[in-house]
């Protein structure tokens, strides 16, 4: 019996000889976030928003006490009422309640926009460019729904058409806002991964005697940077160094009244527990427990780490 062995012939060339794949073209939103021409509008507008005399209302708009940005919460009202009005437009005899919902949504969009602008003014350049497009789409929605409210009394079909146009603009604004939040990370807590990067238990950082009182210093715990501050009495406070707002280096900030000020956007955190005292940050800084070992070395641990 004769057996025939076939030589296996590769169906493709080795990776070393594979043709080079062309780089994919950037999408529309990627081009927007890198469009430096938008800075002609972004920078003056940022200064104007920051100059608004909002006082303590600014922290309310950021959502500091809420623990996360307020803007996404406020947006639910105009989006919900506008979408409901579009549904009622197809229900016979529901013209009046639809008009009420259009008006309610248009009014509710104003505080939502104010909260959004307050957050927008404290972002990176690329995020602000995207945010400008997000705001423009939502402004179009407000204008169209406002016009829809006005004309619905005597031109119902025109009012419904304007409402659908406004809903389309709001949809575009929501899509761009999703890119801003999920792709560019605006509003997300930048310190959330810390608890998953630090192993449980105590970790030695170095001699306490090397720390100068009142001077913020940076130490590394594996791949996690830490802010270490020793006070005049010898007590040591340790926080995650990267700001929860946009990863600013707290160790380069100022120390005053038991707090540290982020050098990038001015968020203030209490050293004793990492709580945000002033925004735009809304999430607290991970705070480490400390102890001094018998040999004078500072040891830290993060409760709940691992």
C-alpha positions as MATLAB code, in Angstrom:
seq = 'XXXXXXXXXXXXXXXXXXXXXXXXXXXXXXXXXXXXXXXXXXXXXXXXXXXXXXXXXXXXXXXXXXXXXXXXXXXXXXXXXXXXXXXXXXXXXXXXXXXXXXXXXXXXXXXXXXXXXXXXXXXXXXXXXXXXXXXXXXXXXXXXXXXXXXXXXXXXXXXXXXXXXXXXXXXXXXXXXXXXXXXXXXXXXXXXXXXXXXXXXXXXXXXXXXXXXXXXXXXXXXXXXXXXXXXXXXXXXXXXXXXXXXXXXXXXXXXXXXXXXXXXXXXXXXXXXXXXXXXXXXXXXXXXXXXXXXXXXXXXXXXXXX';
ca = [
       0.000    0.000    0.000;
       1.461    3.298   -1.042;
       0.965    6.351    1.129;
       1.203    9.774   -0.394;
       2.215   12.711    1.776;
       1.236   16.140    0.577;
       3.464   19.049    1.340;
       1.624   21.727    3.231;
       1.790   25.000    1.363;
       1.162   28.095    3.414;
      -1.845   30.029    2.198;
      -0.323   33.332    3.196;
       3.111   34.819    3.348;
       4.968   35.069    6.678;
       4.228   38.130    8.743;
       7.629   39.564    7.897;
       6.664   39.698    4.211;
       3.030   40.687    4.744;
       2.031   43.836    2.888;
       1.860   46.913    5.029;
      -1.692   47.864    5.829;
      -2.597   51.490    5.145;
      -3.375   53.555    8.175;
      -7.062   54.056    8.733;
      -8.295   57.567    8.223;
      -9.329   59.426   11.366;
     -13.063   59.676   11.902;
     -15.000   62.913   11.884;
     -14.819   63.389   15.651;
     -11.106   62.591   15.732;
     -10.589   65.343   13.181;
     -12.707   67.688   15.282;
     -10.715   67.120   18.467;
      -7.474   67.838   16.592;
      -8.795   70.893   14.718;
      -6.642   73.661   16.171;
      -8.583   76.214   14.126;
     -11.427   75.818   16.643;
      -9.173   77.273   19.339;
      -9.953   80.744   17.984;
     -13.412   80.237   19.429;
     -12.584   77.854   22.252;
     -10.030   79.963   24.118;
     -11.992   83.264   24.328;
     -15.125   81.320   25.222;
     -13.294   79.443   27.957;
     -12.092   82.712   29.487;
     -15.621   84.112   29.335;
     -17.143   81.086   31.086;
     -14.460   81.099   33.769;
     -15.086   84.805   34.359;
     -18.788   84.322   35.128;
     -19.458   85.443   38.749;
     -20.981   82.119   39.811;
     -19.369   81.882   43.267;
     -20.354   78.728   45.138;
     -22.892   77.938   42.429;
     -19.978   76.790   40.273;
     -19.333   73.814   42.573;
     -23.058   73.016   42.507;
     -22.986   73.020   38.704;
     -19.931   70.758   38.716;
     -21.840   68.322   40.959;
     -19.225   68.176   43.717;
     -21.657   67.176   46.454;
     -23.373   64.773   44.078;
     -20.097   62.896   43.604;
     -20.151   63.065   39.799;
     -20.956   65.713   37.153;
     -24.411   67.279   37.397;
     -24.763   67.939   33.666;
     -25.744   64.359   32.649;
     -28.458   64.372   35.333;
     -29.998   67.646   34.187;
     -29.939   66.580   30.544;
     -32.485   63.831   31.250;
     -35.336   66.352   31.618;
     -35.138   68.096   28.216;
     -34.320   64.854   26.406;
     -37.194   63.023   28.074;
     -39.772   65.746   27.471;
     -38.685   66.351   23.872;
     -38.798   62.669   23.027;
     -42.211   62.342   24.693;
     -43.530   65.310   22.714;
     -42.418   63.647   19.478;
     -44.406   60.546   20.438;
     -47.483   62.612   21.286;
     -47.260   64.339   17.911;
     -48.499   61.068   16.408;
     -51.375   60.732   18.900;
     -54.654   62.356   17.726;
     -55.823   65.160   19.998;
     -52.532   65.348   21.940;
     -51.332   68.621   20.448;
     -51.678   70.655   23.643;
     -49.785   68.294   25.986;
     -47.108   67.890   23.301;
     -46.673   71.668   23.213;
     -46.413   71.792   27.012;
     -43.662   69.159   26.929;
     -41.781   71.063   24.221;
     -41.855   74.231   26.318;
     -40.871   72.407   29.511;
     -37.927   70.727   27.784;
     -36.718   73.985   26.284;
     -36.732   75.686   29.685;
     -35.043   72.705   31.356;
     -32.270   72.795   28.764;
     -31.006   76.119   30.138;
     -29.685   74.913   33.543;
     -28.395   71.752   31.853;
     -26.439   73.911   29.413;
     -25.061   76.088   32.218;
     -23.767   73.020   34.058;
     -22.272   71.725   30.829;
     -20.471   74.998   30.138;
     -19.065   75.061   33.681;
     -17.572   71.595   33.161;
     -16.445   72.366   29.606;
     -14.302   75.326   30.687;
     -12.131   73.019   32.827;
     -11.219   70.453   30.167;
      -8.192   69.819   27.941;
      -7.970   71.506   24.536;
      -9.010   68.410   22.560;
     -11.986   67.840   24.843;
     -13.083   71.463   24.583;
     -13.034   71.289   20.779;
     -15.317   68.271   20.836;
     -17.424   69.895   23.534;
     -17.907   72.959   21.365;
     -19.483   70.811   18.646;
     -21.584   69.040   21.288;
     -22.830   72.408   22.562;
     -23.531   73.695   19.047;
     -25.713   70.694   18.235;
     -27.620   71.085   21.493;
     -28.024   74.824   20.896;
     -29.576   73.959   17.541;
     -31.986   71.656   19.338;
     -32.989   74.416   21.773;
     -33.579   76.903   18.942;
     -35.657   74.465   16.903;
     -37.747   73.322   19.856;
     -38.229   76.931   20.941;
     -39.493   77.779   17.445;
     -41.647   74.655   17.533;
     -43.295   75.849   20.749;
     -44.050   79.259   19.218;
     -45.619   78.051   15.957;
     -47.526   75.050   17.291;
     -50.506   77.198   18.247;
     -51.323   78.233   14.659;
     -49.234   75.905   12.476;
     -49.258   72.464   14.093;
     -47.569   70.666   11.215;
     -44.738   73.214   11.081;
     -44.326   72.867   14.841;
     -44.081   69.107   14.566;
     -41.513   69.368   11.769;
     -39.413   71.776   13.802;
     -39.672   69.429   16.773;
     -38.387   66.498   14.728;
     -35.518   68.660   13.518;
     -34.740   69.599   17.097;
     -34.824   65.950   18.135;
     -32.334   65.171   15.374;
     -29.985   67.897   16.619;
     -30.304   66.601   20.170;
     -29.439   63.119   18.915;
     -26.288   64.425   17.245;
     -25.416   66.296   20.429;
     -25.868   63.123   22.452;
     -23.648   61.159   20.066;
     -20.879   63.751   20.291;
     -21.334   63.898   24.054;
     -20.870   60.141   24.221;
     -17.571   60.478   22.350;
     -16.530   63.218   24.749;
     -17.332   61.152   27.840;
     -16.386   57.621   26.800;
     -13.663   58.139   24.196;
     -12.026   61.256   25.615;
     -12.808   60.563   29.269;
     -14.335   63.931   30.177;
     -16.063   63.785   33.561;
     -14.806   60.289   34.432;
     -13.018   59.604   37.727;
      -9.344   59.265   36.794;
      -8.437   57.601   40.110;
     -10.875   54.682   39.872;
      -8.163   52.187   38.746;
      -5.910   52.913   41.741;
      -7.573   50.369   44.037;
      -7.027   47.690   41.381;
      -3.362   48.562   40.823;
      -2.272   48.575   44.469;
      -1.802   45.227   46.200;
      -3.347   44.665   49.614;
      -1.196   45.098   52.707;
       1.473   47.531   53.850;
       4.101   48.912   51.484;
       7.345   50.660   52.440;
       7.973   54.009   50.743;
      11.159   55.288   52.347;
      12.485   57.044   55.463;
      10.150   59.567   57.070;
      13.199   61.714   57.868;
      13.682   62.348   54.141;
      10.365   64.203   53.927;
      10.504   67.979   54.368;
       7.587   69.342   56.448;
       4.911   71.108   54.406;
       6.489   70.226   51.055;
       4.482   67.985   48.682;
       6.566   65.108   47.395;
       5.986   62.388   44.820;
       6.685   58.746   45.560;
       5.982   55.697   43.426;
       4.167   52.621   44.694;
       4.694   50.224   41.833;
       3.147   52.049   38.875;
       0.944   54.272   41.056;
       2.266   57.787   41.838;
       1.566   59.049   45.352;
       1.419   62.497   46.925;
       3.227   62.452   50.291;
       3.014   65.412   52.693;
       4.558   65.543   56.165;
       3.306   68.200   58.562;
       5.267   70.042   61.229;
       4.232   67.523   63.904;
       5.615   64.607   61.911;
       2.267   63.173   60.790;
       2.194   62.092   57.140;
      -0.732   62.221   54.693;
      -0.652   60.183   51.492;
      -3.060   60.496   48.543;
      -3.043   59.233   44.995;
      -1.022   61.845   43.130;
      -3.054   62.050   39.899;
      -6.091   64.320   40.265;
      -9.433   62.537   39.885;
     -10.596   65.303   37.527;
      -8.069   65.125   34.673;
      -4.967   63.446   36.185;
      -3.163   66.644   37.160;
      -0.030   66.079   39.322;
      -1.049   67.076   42.853;
       2.569   66.847   44.018;
       3.218   69.981   41.931;
       0.379   71.862   43.622;
       0.266   74.140   46.649;
      -0.387   73.020   50.232;
      -2.567   75.291   52.378;
      -4.930   74.826   55.332;
      -4.591   71.049   55.297;
      -5.460   70.839   51.598;
      -3.691   70.437   48.272;
      -4.578   72.479   45.186;
      -4.334   70.807   41.779;
      -2.007   72.889   39.569;
      -4.008   72.211   36.413;
      -7.616   73.222   37.123;
      -7.598   74.320   40.758;
      -9.462   71.432   42.389;
      -8.877   71.395   46.161;
      -8.601   68.143   48.140;
      -8.379   67.636   51.903;
      -5.148   65.837   52.781;
      -6.605   63.929   55.723;
      -9.184   61.985   53.692;
      -8.888   63.045   50.035;
     -12.355   64.637   49.945;
     -12.875   67.343   47.287;
     -13.344   70.712   48.953;
     -13.711   72.659   45.715;
     -14.234   71.599   42.086;
     -14.137   70.982   39.227;
     -13.213   67.565   40.659;
     -16.190   65.656   42.050;
     -14.587   62.322   43.049;
     -12.325   62.035   46.110;
      -8.654   61.136   45.937;
      -7.803   57.613   47.170;
      -6.390   58.120   50.671;
      -3.750   55.791   52.124;
      -3.325   54.775   55.752;
       0.173   55.454   57.060;
       2.454   54.199   59.799;
       6.113   54.562   60.705;
       8.047   51.308   60.991;
      10.517   50.737   63.862;
      13.392   51.564   61.504;
      11.858   54.947   60.622;
      10.500   53.928   57.221;
       7.087   55.181   56.098;
       4.653   52.388   55.226;
       1.288   52.853   53.531;
      -1.720   50.781   52.628;
      -4.921   51.447   50.731;
      -8.076   50.120   52.408;
      -9.996   47.909   50.021;
      -7.062   47.488   47.645;
      -6.476   44.294   45.704;
];
